Structures are given as structure tokens and as C-alpha cells.
Amino acid sequence: MDLESGAVRERRAEDLPSATSCGTASSAPEQKYDVAIIGGALSGAAAALLLLREHPTLRILVIEKSTAFTRRVGEATVEISAYFLGRVLGLTQYLNEAQLVKQGMRFWFANADTKTLADCSEFGGRYLSRVAAYQVDRSTLDQEILDRACAAGAELWRPASVSRVALNPGADQVLLVKWGDHTHEVRARWVLDASGVAALLARQEGWFQPNREHPTAAVWARWKNVKDWDGLDLARKYPDWASQCYGIRGTATNHLVGYGWWAWWIPLKGGDVSIGVVFDQRLVDWPEGGSLGQRLKDFVCEHPVGRELLADAHWIEGDVHWRRNLPYSSATYAGDGFALLGDAGAFMDPLYSPGMDWVSFTVSCAVELISAHVSQQDTAPMIARLNQQFTRSYARWSSAIYHEKYHYLGEFDLMCTAFLLDLGLYYLGVVNQPFMRGKISFLEPVFSNAPSTPCYYLMRTYNRRLARIAQDRHARGALGRKNAYRRFLFGGYTLAKSSSRHVLNGLLRWGWLEITEGWRTWFSPAGKQERESPTGFGMRQPATAFDSKAAAPAATESVSPVRGG
Ligand SMILES: Cc1cc2nc3c(=O)[nH]c(=O)nc-3n(C[C@H](O)[C@H](O)[C@H](O)COP(=O)(O)OP(=O)(O)OC[C@H]3O[C@@H](n4cnc5c(N)ncnc54)[C@H](O)[C@@H]3O)c2cc1C
């Protein structure tokens, strides 16, 4: 790829012409663009690249705060975001060469009987995955996409930061940009906010809505010297365990789970591993005392799988992070002159990695909107539709899959049932769409159209019921009874119709659970204790990873913009 033109387009503060040395917005030279993009990471760079492919003469400015991308969360793609990266952005060869091909998801369960990794109940694929997905190091992936956008003609100001945007519907948007020692006034007909969790426009305009019903938090780090899942060491120690999976466990996203929490295990190209814990602050007390890296290690090592694989591992100094109150959304996603991309608009939950799926939908829709404007179509109906679609998609996606899920995450039988249904319906209703219809399907976010409505109600219902069954187990002291010595290794999903049998299997399992156990809760309301007594991030006592926590003090209200990398 010829990146020469990209290099020419990238301008740094020291390259500024002398006319800009005056240093105030009013006296700096005015800059005029067709599109200004706040943030040059995945969302911003992808939007610039796609816009320039369709309209090579557009004047696009990308403003990126960081000097260089560091590693960040958002490292596991699922099938939709993999399609977007590979087939829409055209990165398949790059992904194969510079990142890792992902082998699905695996889950590991434990209870008081599980002394070793091999004792833990497991579910996941027996074979390699059938539809492409990747494990990505975002510091290199995002730079690759940004380089391609620059090569296609985008201008990049870096490091430069947008402090404020004056929105003017139907006219030029005005951005205040700090670049080097100077503040510039940049004018652009369209501004795309791709500023991530900083969510510049949503916060500035008062659209930002924390999702307090689902108060999750996360702590994560990248690690060295993590044991090889598929290596000789473990195979010699646990030969029966090793022989049961015919694929590769190590390049899956492995999930260690417990009551109210899960940990991701994502390998990165070159050998480092990203490991982090996500927990519901109402159900889990994060341990106090010691460094955050040590607390993370201690927490994960309460699980036999963590203990085994992290025995000789150490976190990378300076690469340990946390964030609380993860989910949020925006009351508005687009208007005449702006659109919110990726995390700048909303975030749901990291489980099942929907973040980059959301990026794929929001970027595709924003590109379509600006293309409509370029071809002089009336954009008002499209803007109204986008706002309605994304509002509905966020609400339904969160509610159908994530709401109260942390009650049953640690239950082998309940999660097997949920996973068969969650993943099966994702394949049948979402993953198959781009393969059948091409990239146009990215203009319809998940759960935003009428045919998806029955599916939404079905998912919401079984998710609520499984959570209710887990709450009842919790109340009876019956959590985790199936978490030892079981293995559910299935053939995995494909896009063939025959794959729907796994969904049927999931429905039968759910029915059986209701008959054998769920009846206990058919007529009793959900327990209220946990919901009314949230826990803050400054937690009171060390967590016992498999134990439920009693109610705890109120959570910190603010959504912290503290972020990884
Ligand atoms: C704990 C956790 C785990 C996750 N795991 C996954 C996962 O496995 N898979 C997945 O798909 N998603 C995951 N996500 C979500 C994923 O990280 C995001 O969806 C994704 O990174 C969003 O990309 P983005 O480009 O929109 O934002 P970001 O990657 O956050 O990029 C925003 C960019 O904007 C720049 N910026 C910010 N403010 C300004 C400003 N004022 N001026 C100029 N530039 C600015 C920043 O420097 C940054 O480069 C996870 C999220 C969390 C919290």
C-alpha cells in the first residue's frame, strides 16, 4: 500500500505555518472542511476511509488527541465487526497477517469442588470456528486504518484536541481545536464525533444518559508469561482435559465466570494476553488494598483456571486500568450536520463484544447520511430514522441480553442454555444478514426493525427467567451445583439452516429448567435486595470470587471517563 500521500497529509504542530503562531482562536487562520472527525481511532478512521472511498474529493479533517495509539479494550471482534473490518473496510489480509484469528468463545465455571482447571465445567466449541472473527491489538489496528484513511486523502491533526463544537443545523459546524500551542477555529459542514467514552457532543449537549439499571465496572491489564492453554505443560498435566477439545482453546476469548462477574482472556499477536474482570457493582465487592494489578491477579486467581494460567504471569506496569459505570447512551445520535460514532454515542456491556458491532452500524449509517447530503437528497427523514433506530437498538439490545444477566453468569447450566440461544439468534438474525445482503445490512442496527421484535421479546423473556432462577438459587444457597466436572463442547454455529437445531436445543433446555426448577419462582416477585443496594467501586471487603455479596453502600453516580490505554 502506498502511504506516501498519507504522510503528506499528516500534519503535526511543529509543521504549522507561521501565521498560526498568534495562538488564539479568534486570530488563528480559519480552516474549512466538508467533514471534521473528532477522534482518529477505529470509528473515526473507519468513517474517514469509507467516506473517501465513496467521495474522493471530500475535504476530511481527522483530529486525534493522542500522539500514538496505545493498547485499548475492544480487542475481541465478533462475526459482525469482523465482517465490517474484513469485508467492508477490506482488511482481511492485514487481519490474517498482523492480528490473530479468533476461535470463538469458551466459558469456565467453578465451585467449591473444583480444585484444578480440569475440574472446572467448560463450554465452547469442540472444533475451530467456522465464521471469521479476530483478536486485535487496537494500538496497531487503529493505526493501520488511520494510515489508510490518510492515504485515501484525509488530513490528520495529531496530537490535537477538540474542546468545543458549536452545532449549526443546516450550516457549518464550528470546532475549537487545540493543536500545539494554538487554538484554531475549524469549520465543517459535518462533524462526526468519534471521541469514544469522552462522548464530547453527547456530554456537551446534555444528551448523555448513564444506564444506572446495569451498574457494571471493569478492571483490566495486559500480561506477560501467561501459560499456554494448548501447550505441552497443561497437556501433560491434564491429558484427558487436553484431548477433549479438537480445536485451539488459546485463541478463543476464554471467559472465567463467577456470581456477578466474568473475566476475559484475549490473546494478542506476539504473546501478551489481555485479561480483565467485569462485575456488577451490586453483586461483587472489588478487593481493597495493594496495587490494582495485584488485586486483579488475586481476584482472577480465586478461580482454578486463573490460578493455573497466571501462576508465573505478571501484568505489564503502566498498563493496568479500571472504569466504572460502564453503560450509557445518548438521547440523540444524528442531526443536520453531525453524527455520533461508536462509543461517542453509546456503550452497553463488554460481554459478547458488542462494542465494535455498534461501531460498524454507527459508522455505516453516518457514511450513508453524508453520502445522501453529498448527492443533495433531503436528509431530514434519514436523520429522524437514525435517531429512532439507534435509540430502539440500544434499549432493546441492552434489555434483551444484558439486563440482570450477571445474576446467572456463573451458573454452568443456565449459561449453556443462554449461550445456545443468544449466539444462535445472533447467527440466525444478525450475522447472516451481511452474508446474504451485503454491507447494506449495516444500515439496520440490531433489533431496530419490525421483524426483529418477536426475537427481542423472546430473548428478554428467557434472560429474565434465567436471572430469576439464579436469584432463587442464591436465596436457597444452591448456586454453582453444576459447575464441576461437566463439559459441553458443541460443533459451533454456521450460517446453514441446520444450525437452528442448537436454538431448538436451547429452547428445550430452558423449558426443562422451568419444569424442574423455574416453577419455584413463577408466582414470586424478584428479590429486591441487590437491586436496591448498589456497591461502589471503593469496595468494602475482598471478594470471594464464587460467593455472592450481600447488599453494600450506594454506588458512585458519575460515569468515570477513566479509560484504558
Ligand atoms: C472493559 C471493556 C472491554 C471491552 N471489550 C470489547 C471487546 O472485546 N470487543 C469489542 O468489540 N468491544 C469491546 N469494548 C468496547 C470497545 O472498546 C469500544 O466499542 C471501541 O473501542 C470504540 O471505538 P471508538 O473508535 O468509538 O472509540 P475509542 O477507541 O475510545 O477512540 C476514541 C478516540 O478519540 C480520541 N479523542 C477523545 N477525545 C478527543 C478530543 N476531544 N479531541 C480529539 N480526539 C479525541 C481518543 O484519543 C481516541 O483515540 C470494551 C469496552 C470496555 C469498557
The ligand as an SDF file (V2000), in Angstrom:
LIG
                    3D

 53 58  0  0  0  0  0  0  0  0999 V2000
  -13.9190   -3.1550   29.6540 C   0  0  0  0  0  0  0  0  0  0  0  0
  -14.2580   -3.0910   28.2070 C   0  0  0  0  0  0  0  0  0  0  0  0
  -13.9830   -4.1710   27.3800 C   0  0  0  0  0  0  0  0  0  0  0  0
  -14.3280   -4.1040   26.0170 C   0  0  0  0  0  0  0  0  0  0  0  0
  -14.0920   -5.1830   25.2080 N   0  0  0  0  0  0  0  0  0  0  0  0
  -14.5290   -5.1620   23.9290 C   0  0  0  0  0  0  0  0  0  0  0  0
  -14.3360   -6.2740   23.0750 C   0  0  0  0  0  0  0  0  0  0  0  0
  -13.7350   -7.2810   23.4480 O   0  0  0  0  0  0  0  0  0  0  0  0
  -14.8260   -6.1960   21.8100 N   0  0  0  0  0  0  0  0  0  0  0  0
  -15.4820   -5.0860   21.3460 C   0  0  0  0  0  0  0  0  0  0  0  0
  -15.9400   -5.0790   20.1980 O   0  0  0  0  0  0  0  0  0  0  0  0
  -15.6210   -4.0040   22.1260 N   0  0  0  0  0  0  0  0  0  0  0  0
  -15.1680   -4.0180   23.3960 C   0  0  0  0  0  0  0  0  0  0  0  0
  -15.2980   -2.9100   24.1600 N   0  0  0  0  0  0  0  0  0  0  0  0
  -15.8390   -1.7020   23.5330 C   0  0  0  0  0  0  0  0  0  0  0  0
  -14.7680   -1.0510   22.6470 C   0  0  0  0  0  0  0  0  0  0  0  0
  -13.6490   -0.7170   23.4290 O   0  0  0  0  0  0  0  0  0  0  0  0
  -15.3160    0.2100   22.0000 C   0  0  0  0  0  0  0  0  0  0  0  0
  -16.5960   -0.0470   21.4750 O   0  0  0  0  0  0  0  0  0  0  0  0
  -14.4320    0.7150   20.8890 C   0  0  0  0  0  0  0  0  0  0  0  0
  -13.1030    0.8550   21.3310 O   0  0  0  0  0  0  0  0  0  0  0  0
  -14.9480    2.0490   20.4110 C   0  0  0  0  0  0  0  0  0  0  0  0
  -14.0440    2.5980   19.4680 O   0  0  0  0  0  0  0  0  0  0  0  0
  -14.1190    4.1540   19.1470 P   0  0  0  0  0  0  0  0  0  0  0  0
  -13.2210    4.3890   17.9920 O   0  0  0  0  0  0  0  0  0  0  0  0
  -15.5460    4.5440   19.0480 O   0  0  0  0  0  0  0  0  0  0  0  0
  -13.5670    4.8600   20.4550 O   0  0  0  0  0  0  0  0  0  0  0  0
  -12.1070    4.8430   21.0670 P   0  0  0  0  0  0  0  0  0  0  0  0
  -11.3890    3.6100   20.6990 O   0  0  0  0  0  0  0  0  0  0  0  0
  -12.2940    5.1220   22.5160 O   0  0  0  0  0  0  0  0  0  0  0  0
  -11.3720    6.0690   20.3780 O   0  0  0  0  0  0  0  0  0  0  0  0
  -11.6860    7.4020   20.6750 C   0  0  0  0  0  0  0  0  0  0  0  0
  -10.5590    8.2800   20.1370 C   0  0  0  0  0  0  0  0  0  0  0  0
  -10.9400    9.6380   20.2630 O   0  0  0  0  0  0  0  0  0  0  0  0
   -9.8220   10.3900   20.7260 C   0  0  0  0  0  0  0  0  0  0  0  0
  -10.3680   11.5740   21.3970 N   0  0  0  0  0  0  0  0  0  0  0  0
  -11.0980   11.6180   22.5300 C   0  0  0  0  0  0  0  0  0  0  0  0
  -11.4500   12.8730   22.8180 N   0  0  0  0  0  0  0  0  0  0  0  0
  -10.9350   13.6510   21.8410 C   0  0  0  0  0  0  0  0  0  0  0  0
  -10.9600   15.0490   21.5880 C   0  0  0  0  0  0  0  0  0  0  0  0
  -11.5940   15.8940   22.4150 N   0  0  0  0  0  0  0  0  0  0  0  0
  -10.3070   15.5410   20.5050 N   0  0  0  0  0  0  0  0  0  0  0  0
   -9.6530   14.6840   19.6590 C   0  0  0  0  0  0  0  0  0  0  0  0
   -9.5980   13.3520   19.8590 N   0  0  0  0  0  0  0  0  0  0  0  0
  -10.2420   12.8390   20.9290 C   0  0  0  0  0  0  0  0  0  0  0  0
   -9.0780    9.4480   21.6400 C   0  0  0  0  0  0  0  0  0  0  0  0
   -7.7210    9.8190   21.7870 O   0  0  0  0  0  0  0  0  0  0  0  0
   -9.2560    8.1110   20.9140 C   0  0  0  0  0  0  0  0  0  0  0  0
   -8.1950    7.8440   20.0290 O   0  0  0  0  0  0  0  0  0  0  0  0
  -14.9370   -2.9370   25.5130 C   0  0  0  0  0  0  0  0  0  0  0  0
  -15.1830   -1.8500   26.3500 C   0  0  0  0  0  0  0  0  0  0  0  0
  -14.8520   -1.9260   27.6830 C   0  0  0  0  0  0  0  0  0  0  0  0
  -15.1440   -0.7530   28.5650 C   0  0  0  0  0  0  0  0  0  0  0  0
  1  2  1  0
  2  3  1  0
  2 52  2  0
  3  4  2  0
  4  5  1  0
  4 50  1  0
  5  6  2  0
  6  7  1  0
  6 13  1  0
  7  8  2  0
  7  9  1  0
  9 10  1  0
 10 11  2  0
 10 12  1  0
 12 13  2  0
 13 14  1  0
 14 15  1  0
 14 50  1  0
 15 16  1  0
 16 17  1  0
 16 18  1  0
 18 19  1  0
 18 20  1  0
 20 21  1  0
 20 22  1  0
 22 23  1  0
 23 24  1  0
 24 25  2  0
 24 26  1  0
 24 27  1  0
 27 28  1  0
 28 29  2  0
 28 30  1  0
 28 31  1  0
 31 32  1  0
 32 33  1  0
 33 34  1  0
 33 48  1  0
 34 35  1  0
 35 36  1  0
 35 46  1  0
 36 37  1  0
 36 45  1  0
 37 38  2  0
 38 39  1  0
 39 40  1  0
 39 45  2  0
 40 41  1  0
 40 42  2  0
 42 43  1  0
 43 44  2  0
 44 45  1  0
 46 47  1  0
 46 48  1  0
 48 49  1  0
 50 51  2  0
 51 52  1  0
 52 53  1  0
M  END
$$$$
